[in-house]
Structures are given as structure tokens and as C-alpha cells.
Amino acid sequence: MKSLFSFAMLSASLAVALSSPALQAKTSQSASSESLTPAEIAAMKSGGETTVRKSGANAFSLPATNLPLTKRLDFSVGNSFFRNPWVQAPATTDARDGLGPLFNTNGCQNCHIKDGRGHPPAEGDSNAVSMLVRLSIPAVTDEQKRAIINDGVIPDPVYGGQLQDFSLEGAKPEGQIHIAYQDVPVKLADGEVVTLRKPTLTITDLNYGPMHADIMMSARVAPPMIGLGLLEQIPDATLEALAKQQQQDGQGVSGKINRVWDVAKQELVTGRFGWKAGQPTLMQQNAAAFNGDLGLTSELFPVENCTSSQTACTDLPNGGAPEVSHKVLTFVEFYSRHLAVPARRNVSDPLVVQGEKLFADIGCQSCHQTSLKTAPNTELPALSEQTIHPYTDLLLHDMGEGLADHRGEYLADGREWRTAPLWGLGYTQEVNGHTQYLHDGRARNTLEAILWHGGEAQASRDRVVHLSTAERKALLAFLDSL
């Protein structure tokens, strides 16, 4: 562990340097000579006082600006466990061994690339890497219906709740993920035709027999890591009030809270994380990813991710019990809580200002809430009582048949998805080298993502279709400013 902490201390020094005011001023793309109003300055601070002013590939990888220097070592240690690869046991790196034997990746950063967004496999890719496939079957028996309360889904009896397309030597991967696309043209009011791509998911090379006859599959790309600790601190009462207000407004928008099982508390609580808000806390989200994505056990998920049909988990060596210690989980939790959101840019640009008004007039703000406030929390002072601009309500909404995966998760049905936060949207290209959005990465840009909206968002989507060319340009400029 000595080399690990030496590396971590170096990382901490670099993190402090990268987040220094002088360097942030140099790297900021917001013109320092602009005379901004107090409202514009507040709008720039997407993450409140945690916000960083940084652009480029590392814009999502900095600690919260208001995180004390004494806590930045913890951030860097968590970063090291998040970024560096885990290895097969037994190994001399015993703090980081136990990978697999079935897994999707050997490191968190392989999916959350640069702490940002994953993408679907490109044509010719042999593995999905930053996209995974959730699996489940319908709950039919009374026992299965009871199990849904704690587990959210009924996993495939052979392949479990998630397909692992990698394995250690001595085991076989569960199968290979393939995505094909069908063109779906959409004509806009000004005559422009936008060609959407509708994905078809198939799994080939199954190594453990057939899947269940009623298998339900859902492809998921890794979402950005920024601002998660702030979202964790939004009070339940705020989310309940948003859901109630949407009902009262009578505009066809009716979000709901997902109620999910908290393993540590052993009770149902508010779901916040994941594409269907299926995880309640960052601690549980991280532990579930270690288990499902990397094949690592922890105090929250002490059982290997093999089913009874897969003997590799008992045949091959493991990294101890648990493979991810409580201390490591705590470091990774601290890291994922304090990844900062970069500042909004171009807030005073007239085109952006026009687009922001259109965003509200069209009705997008009903779900993509502009401003929320975190709860007081003396244990997490950097995240406490922050006014933030995440552009989400963390609620489930019916998004229509076009985006439906026909797979439920706790209270979320097959057409419902949690409102995705939009902060940092305009940084996607420079951080990740692509602009592929939505839960499965089907949208290749922001406009395509909008045009896939249906269900409760159908009216807003249709208003976008009928915008003039100039209005649409303004709306997209606003979204790119986030």
C-alpha cells in the first residue's frame, strides 16, 4: 500500500494545482472581461460553490472548488481506486485484486471515461466496454413478486441481472453484445430532415446455455460522474414537492419517485442514481458497480456475480472476503461525491439567452429543473446548502414507446426513465470525444436526443419540431452552454 499512497499524495498535489484559481482563470472559456450581472454569475455556478472553471479533457475530473486542502488526499486516494485497473487474484497488489472471474471491465474509468459519458460499441468493436446490458425476466410467481420489493427485478436464472462480456482465463464470458441501427427520419417544420437511429440489441456467443424465453434486456451506457454528491443531498421533501407540483400543473407531466431497497438500512428509500433511479446512495451505487461490472465483492454485496450455472466463481481464486474493503468503498464514495461540475459558459451571449427562454417556454423545465438546493449537512460541508443548477428533478417519467425498454425496475415501468441531469452537457465532446446521448447512446447529438422524447415530453418535443431554424439554433446554443 506504500506505493499506492505515494501515488495518491502526488495525485493530491496535482489536483490542488489543477484547481488553483490562477490556473482556472487561464483555462476558463468564459471571458473574464465580461461584465456579468449577479444572476449571470450565479447561473455560471452549476454546482454552487463546488463549481470549477475548467475546460478540455479533464473538465469532469477535478475536486469541488470548496473542498478543503486537508480532504484532497482522500479525493485522490478514491480517484486511484476508481481509475487504476483491478487485477486477478492472487496478486502482490492485494488491495486491488479479485477481478472477475466474469466482468464487464477491469476499472471504473473504462466505462466512465475521464469521469464522463460512455458510448455504445462502434461498428467492428469486439466488446461493449462502456455499455452494459441489464437482464431480467417477468415476475410471475408470488415468490418472484415478493422478491421484486427488495431486488427491483427478477434476474435471468442463468445469466443473472447483467451480461458480463469479459472473463478471466479459465472462465468463459457470458456472451457478446451487438447493436444494429435502423434509420428513422424526422422532418422538421423548416424542411430539414434529421435521421434518428433506432437500435436493435442482440446477444451472441452465449457460453452458459440459452437465456430465459421471456428475457428482457436493456442497454445502458455509463453516465457522467459530475455533481453526484450534490444530487445525493437533495432532500426527499424537495422531490416530493416537485412531483406534487407537476400533478397540479396539469400539463401532462407527472413525475414520480422510485422507491428502492437500501441494503445498509434494510428498507425502501428514494431512488436517485442510475437510468431508472434504481440505486439510493452513491455508496450502494458504487458497491453494485464493483460487483456487477468488475466481479468484486464488498460488505454490501458479499456474493460473487455468478449464478449456480457458472462454476467459475468457486473454481478460480478470489481476492478475499470482501474483495473491496470498507475503507476502499469509503474512499471511492468520497471521490464520487466530490467530483465538481464545470461552470456554465457564454451565459450572457444573446443567442444563449434566447435559447434559455425557449427552453422554458417549450416546457423542458418541467422535468429538467433549473435550480435545486441541497440539504444542510455538517458531515459534508462542501456539499451543504448549495444552490445548484442540475436540470433534473430526479423523478421517473413516461418517455414514450420510442425510448421504452419494456423492462421494469422497482416502481419504474418499461417506459419510464429518470430525468437525466443536463449540467456539463456542452463539455461532452471535449471530455469524451463524442456526443452520444440517452440511456443507450443512440442519439448522436443534442437535437437527436430531443427528438426521441415522447410520452410526457411529447408536447415539448413537438414544439421543438415546429421551431424556426433560428430558434432551434438558439435552443441548441443554450444547451451547449450548460
C-alpha positions in Angstrom: 0.0 0.0 0.0 3.0 2.3 0.4 3.3 2.9 -3.4 -0.4 3.5 -3.6 -0.4 6.2 -1.0 2.8 7.8 -2.6 0.9 7.9 -5.8 -2.2 9.3 -4.1 -0.2 12.1 -2.4 1.3 13.1 -5.8 -2.2 13.0 -7.3 -3.4 15.2 -4.5 -0.7 17.8 -5.2 -1.6 17.7 -8.9 -5.3 18.1 -8.1 -4.6 21.1 -5.9 -2.5 22.7 -8.6 -5.1 22.0 -11.3 -7.9 23.6 -9.2 -5.9 26.7 -8.2 -7.7 30.0 -9.0 -4.8 31.1 -11.2 -4.9 28.0 -13.5 -8.7 28.0 -13.5 -8.7 31.6 -14.7 -6.3 30.6 -17.6 -8.4 27.6 -18.6 -11.8 29.2 -18.3 -13.5 29.9 -21.6 -15.8 32.5 -20.0 -14.5 35.9 -20.9 -13.1 37.4 -17.7 -13.6 40.9 -19.2 -17.3 40.4 -19.4 -19.4 42.5 -17.0 -21.8 39.9 -15.7 -24.8 40.5 -13.6 -25.1 38.8 -10.2 -27.8 36.5 -11.8 -25.4 35.5 -14.6 -22.6 34.8 -12.1 -25.0 32.6 -10.1 -26.1 30.8 -13.3 -22.5 30.0 -14.2 -22.1 28.2 -10.8 -23.9 25.0 -11.9 -22.7 23.2 -8.8 -22.9 26.2 -6.5 -19.7 26.9 -4.6 -18.3 23.4 -5.7 -18.2 24.6 -9.3 -14.8 24.6 -11.1 -13.8 26.7 -14.1 -12.0 24.2 -16.3 -12.3 23.1 -19.9 -10.7 20.4 -22.0 -10.4 16.6 -21.5 -10.1 16.9 -17.7 -13.1 19.2 -17.1 -15.0 16.5 -15.2 -12.1 15.2 -13.1 -11.5 18.0 -10.6 -12.5 18.1 -6.9 -15.1 20.5 -5.7 -13.6 24.0 -5.5 -14.7 24.5 -1.9 -13.2 21.1 -0.8 -10.6 21.9 1.9 -7.0 21.0 1.1 -7.0 18.6 4.0 -9.6 16.5 2.3 -8.0 16.4 -1.2 -5.8 13.4 -0.3 -9.0 11.4 0.4 -10.3 12.5 -3.0 -7.1 11.4 -4.7 -7.0 8.0 -3.0 -10.5 7.4 -4.1 -9.6 8.5 -7.6 -6.8 5.9 -7.7 -9.1 3.1 -6.9 -11.6 4.4 -9.4 -9.1 4.9 -12.2 -6.5 2.2 -11.9 -7.2 -1.4 -13.1 -8.1 -4.2 -10.7 -6.3 -7.5 -11.3 -6.8 -11.2 -11.0 -6.2 -12.8 -7.6 -3.8 -13.8 -6.1 -1.6 -10.8 -6.7 1.0 -8.7 -4.9 -1.4 -5.8 -5.2 -3.7 -7.3 -2.7 -5.6 -4.0 -2.2 -6.7 -4.2 -5.8 -7.1 -7.9 -6.6 -10.1 -10.2 -7.1 -11.2 -9.1 -10.5 -13.9 -11.3 -12.1 -14.0 -14.1 -13.0 -16.9 -12.7 -15.0 -16.8 -8.9 -15.6 -17.5 -6.0 -18.0 -14.4 -4.0 -17.3 -11.3 -4.0 -15.0 -11.6 -0.4 -14.0 -14.3 2.2 -13.3 -12.7 4.8 -15.6 -13.0 2.4 -18.6 -16.8 3.0 -18.5 -16.9 6.5 -17.1 -14.3 7.7 -19.4 -12.5 10.8 -18.0 -15.3 10.7 -15.4 -17.6 11.4 -18.3 -20.0 9.6 -20.6 -19.7 6.1 -22.0 -20.8 5.1 -25.6 -22.2 2.2 -27.4 -19.8 -0.1 -29.3 -18.8 1.2 -32.7 -19.0 -1.0 -35.8 -16.3 -3.6 -35.6 -15.8 -3.4 -31.8 -15.5 -6.9 -30.3 -16.6 -5.7 -26.8 -19.0 -3.1 -25.5 -16.7 -1.9 -22.6 -18.5 1.4 -21.6 -22.0 0.0 -22.3 -23.6 -2.9 -20.4 -26.8 -4.8 -20.8 -29.3 -5.3 -17.9 -31.2 -8.6 -17.8 -34.4 -9.6 -16.1 -37.5 -11.8 -16.5 -41.1 -11.0 -15.6 -42.2 -11.6 -12.1 -44.9 -14.3 -12.4 -45.0 -16.3 -9.2 -45.9 -15.0 -5.7 -42.3 -15.6 -4.6 -41.0 -13.5 -7.5 -43.4 -10.7 -6.9 -42.2 -10.6 -3.3 -38.6 -10.6 -4.4 -39.2 -7.5 -6.6 -39.7 -5.4 -3.4 -36.0 -6.0 -2.3 -34.3 -6.7 -5.7 -36.2 -4.4 -8.1 -36.0 -7.1 -10.8 -36.0 -10.9 -11.2 -32.6 -11.8 -12.8 -32.2 -14.4 -15.6 -31.7 -17.7 -13.8 -28.6 -18.5 -15.8 -27.0 -15.1 -16.7 -28.2 -13.0 -13.7 -29.1 -9.4 -13.8 -26.3 -8.2 -16.1 -24.4 -9.7 -19.0 -20.7 -9.9 -18.5 -18.8 -10.0 -21.8 -15.3 -10.5 -20.4 -13.8 -13.2 -18.2 -10.5 -14.3 -16.7 -8.5 -17.1 -18.3 -10.1 -20.3 -17.1 -13.6 -19.0 -17.5 -15.8 -18.0 -20.4 -17.5 -14.7 -20.9 -21.3 -14.9 -20.8 -21.8 -13.6 -24.4 -21.1 -10.7 -26.8 -23.2 -7.6 -27.3 -24.1 -6.4 -30.7 -26.1 -3.3 -31.7 -27.6 -2.7 -35.1 -29.4 0.5 -36.2 -32.4 1.3 -38.3 -32.8 4.8 -39.7 -35.8 6.8 -38.5 -36.2 10.1 -40.5 -37.9 13.1 -38.8 -38.9 16.1 -40.8 -38.7 19.5 -39.0 -41.0 22.4 -39.8 -38.3 24.3 -41.7 -37.9 21.3 -44.1 -34.7 19.9 -42.5 -34.7 16.1 -42.1 -33.0 14.6 -39.1 -32.2 10.9 -39.3 -32.5 9.2 -36.0 -31.1 5.7 -35.4 -33.2 3.1 -33.7 -31.1 0.4 -32.0 -31.6 -3.3 -32.0 -29.8 -5.3 -29.4 -28.7 -8.9 -29.8 -26.5 -11.2 -27.7 -24.4 -13.8 -29.4 -21.9 -16.5 -28.4 -23.8 -17.4 -25.2 -21.5 -19.7 -23.2 -23.8 -21.0 -20.5 -26.8 -22.1 -22.4 -29.9 -20.2 -23.6 -31.4 -17.3 -21.8 -34.9 -17.4 -20.4 -37.6 -17.5 -23.0 -39.1 -14.2 -21.6 -35.8 -12.4 -21.2 -35.9 -8.6 -21.0 -32.8 -6.7 -22.0 -31.8 -3.0 -21.7 -28.6 -1.5 -22.9 -27.1 1.2 -20.7 -24.1 3.5 -21.3 -22.2 4.9 -18.3 -23.4 8.4 -17.3 -21.1 11.3 -16.3 -19.9 11.3 -12.7 -20.0 15.0 -12.0 -22.2 16.5 -9.3 -23.4 13.2 -7.9 -22.8 14.1 -4.3 -24.9 17.2 -4.7 -27.8 15.2 -6.2 -27.5 12.8 -3.2 -28.1 15.8 -0.9 -31.3 17.0 -2.4 -34.0 16.5 0.3 -36.7 13.9 -0.3 -39.2 16.6 0.5 -38.0 18.7 -2.5 -38.6 15.7 -4.8 -42.0 15.1 -3.4 -42.9 18.7 -3.8 -41.8 18.7 -7.5 -43.9 15.6 -8.2 -46.9 17.2 -6.5 -46.4 20.4 -8.4 -46.2 18.6 -11.7 -49.5 16.9 -11.0 -51.2 20.2 -10.0 -49.9 22.0 -13.2 -52.0 19.6 -15.3 -49.6 19.9 -18.3 -49.3 16.1 -18.9 -46.1 15.9 -16.8 -46.4 13.6 -13.8 -43.0 12.5 -12.4 -42.8 10.0 -9.5 -40.2 8.9 -7.1 -38.7 5.5 -7.4 -38.7 3.5 -4.1 -35.7 1.2 -4.0 -34.1 -1.1 -1.4 -31.3 0.4 0.7 -29.1 -2.6 1.6 -27.4 -0.9 4.5 -30.7 0.4 6.0 -32.7 -2.7 5.0 -35.7 -0.5 4.0 -37.2 1.1 1.0 -36.0 4.7 0.3 -35.9 7.2 -2.5 -34.0 6.1 -5.6 -31.7 8.7 -7.2 -29.0 7.1 -9.3 -29.0 5.1 -12.5 -31.0 5.5 -15.6 -34.2 4.4 -13.8 -33.2 5.8 -10.3 -32.7 2.2 -9.1 -30.0 3.0 -6.6 -30.5 5.1 -3.4 -27.0 6.2 -2.5 -23.6 6.6 -4.0 -22.2 4.0 -1.6 -24.6 1.4 -2.8 -24.3 2.5 -6.5 -20.5 2.1 -6.3 -20.7 -1.2 -4.5 -23.2 -2.6 -7.0 -20.9 -1.5 -9.9 -17.9 -3.1 -8.3 -20.0 -6.3 -8.0 -21.8 -6.4 -11.3 -19.2 -4.6 -13.6 -15.9 -5.9 -12.1 -16.9 -9.0 -10.3 -15.8 -7.8 -6.9 -17.5 -8.5 -3.5 -18.0 -6.0 -0.7 -19.8 -5.7 2.6 -22.9 -4.6 0.8 -22.7 -7.2 -2.0 -20.8 -10.2 -0.5 -21.8 -12.8 -3.1 -19.9 -13.2 -6.3 -21.8 -12.3 -9.5 -22.0 -15.9 -10.8 -25.2 -18.0 -10.9 -25.4 -21.6 -10.0 -24.9 -22.5 -13.6 -21.5 -20.8 -13.6 -18.9 -22.6 -11.5 -16.0 -20.2 -12.3 -16.6 -18.2 -9.1 -15.9 -21.3 -7.0 -13.3 -22.8 -9.3 -11.0 -19.8 -9.5 -9.2 -17.9 -6.7 -10.8 -14.8 -5.2 -9.4 -11.7 -3.6 -10.6 -12.4 -0.1 -13.8 -11.6 1.7 -14.6 -8.9 0.9 -12.5 -8.1 -2.1 -13.4 -4.3 -1.8 -12.8 -3.3 1.8 -15.0 -0.8 3.7 -12.1 1.6 3.6 -11.8 1.4 -0.2 -15.5 1.8 -0.6 -15.4 4.9 1.6 -12.6 6.5 -0.4 -14.5 5.8 -3.7 -17.7 7.2 -2.2 -15.8 10.4 -1.2 -14.3 10.7 -4.6 -17.6 10.2 -6.4 -19.4 12.7 -4.1 -16.9 15.5 -4.7 -16.3 15.4 -8.4 -17.1 19.0 -9.4 -19.4 20.3 -12.1 -17.7 22.7 -14.5 -19.1 26.2 -14.9 -21.7 27.2 -17.5 -20.2 29.2 -20.4 -21.5 32.0 -22.6 -24.3 32.9 -20.1 -24.6 36.5 -21.4 -24.5 35.5 -25.1 -27.8 36.9 -26.7 -28.3 33.6 -28.6 -27.9 31.6 -25.4 -30.2 33.9 -23.5 -32.8 33.5 -26.3 -32.4 29.7 -26.1 -32.8 29.6 -22.4 -36.2 31.4 -22.7 -37.3 29.0 -25.4 -36.2 26.1 -23.1 -38.7 27.4 -20.5 -41.4 28.3 -22.9 -41.3 24.9 -24.6 -41.8 23.3 -21.2 -38.5 21.5 -20.8 -38.0 22.9 -17.3 -41.0 20.9 -16.0 -38.7 17.9 -15.8 -35.2 19.5 -16.3 -35.5 21.7 -13.2 -33.1 24.7 -13.3 -32.4 25.2 -9.6 -32.4 23.0 -6.6 -30.9 23.4 -3.1 -29.0 20.7 -1.2 -29.8 20.0 2.5 -27.7 21.2 5.4 -25.1 18.6 6.2 -22.3 19.2 8.7 -20.6 16.0 7.7 -20.3 17.1 4.1 -19.7 20.8 4.4 -18.6 21.3 0.8 -22.0 19.9 -0.4 -24.1 21.5 2.3 -26.8 24.1 1.4 -25.7 24.6 -2.1 -27.9 26.2 -4.8 -27.3 24.1 -7.9 -28.4 24.0 -11.5 -28.5 20.3 -12.5 -31.5 20.5 -14.9 -33.1 17.4 -13.4 -35.9 16.6 -11.0 -34.6 13.1 -10.3 -38.1 11.8 -10.9 -39.3 9.0 -13.2 -41.3 10.0 -16.3 -43.0 8.1 -19.1 -40.8 8.9 -22.1 -43.0 7.1 -24.7 -42.7 4.0 -26.8 -39.7 5.1 -28.8 -37.4 5.1 -25.7 -39.1 2.2 -23.9 -37.0 -0.8 -23.0 -40.1 -2.7 -21.7 -38.1 -3.6 -18.5 -39.2 -2.5 -15.1 -37.0 -1.7 -12.1 -38.7 -1.3 -8.7 -41.6 1.2 -9.4 -40.2 2.2 -12.8 -42.0 0.6 -15.7 -40.7 -0.2 -19.1 -41.5 3.3 -20.5 -40.2 5.3 -17.5 -36.8 6.9 -17.1 -35.3 9.2 -14.5 -34.8 12.8 -15.8 -31.1 12.9 -16.9 -29.2 15.9 -15.5 -28.1 18.3 -18.2 -25.2 20.1 -16.4 -21.9 19.6 -18.2 -23.7 18.8 -21.5 -21.7 21.2 -23.5 -18.5 19.7 -22.4 -19.2 16.2 -23.7 -17.3 16.5 -26.9 -14.1 17.8 -25.3 -14.2 15.4 -22.4 -15.2 12.2 -24.3 -14.7 12.9 -28.0 -18.3 12.2 -28.9 -21.8 13.5 -28.3 -23.8 10.2 -27.9 -26.7 10.7 -25.5 -29.7 8.9 -23.9 -29.5 5.6 -21.9 -28.1 3.6 -24.8 -26.2 6.3 -26.7 -28.5 6.1 -29.7 -28.6 9.9 -30.1 -25.6 11.3 -31.8 -26.2 14.9 -30.8 -28.5 17.0 -28.6 -31.1 17.5 -31.3 -31.5 13.8 -31.8 -31.8 13.3 -28.1 -34.7 15.8 -28.0 -36.4 14.2 -31.0 -36.5 10.8 -29.2 -38.6 12.3 -26.4 -42.2 11.1 -26.2 -44.8 10.3 -23.6 -44.9 13.1 -21.0 -42.4 15.0 -23.1 -44.2 14.6 -26.5 -45.7 18.1 -26.4 -42.4 19.8 -25.7 -40.7 17.6 -28.4 -43.3 18.6 -30.9 -42.8 22.3 -30.1 -39.1 21.8 -30.9 -40.0 20.3 -34.3 -42.0 23.4 -35.1 -39.3 25.9 -34.2 -37.8 28.1 -36.9 -34.2 27.4 -37.9 -33.0 30.4 -35.9 -35.0 29.4 -32.8 -33.7 25.9 -32.9 -30.1 27.3 -33.2 -30.7 29.4 -30.1 -32.1 26.4 -28.1 -29.1 24.3 -29.0 -26.7 27.1 -28.2 -28.3 27.3 -24.7 -28.0 23.5 -24.2 -24.3 23.7 -25.3 -23.7 26.4 -22.7 -24.6 24.0 -19.8 
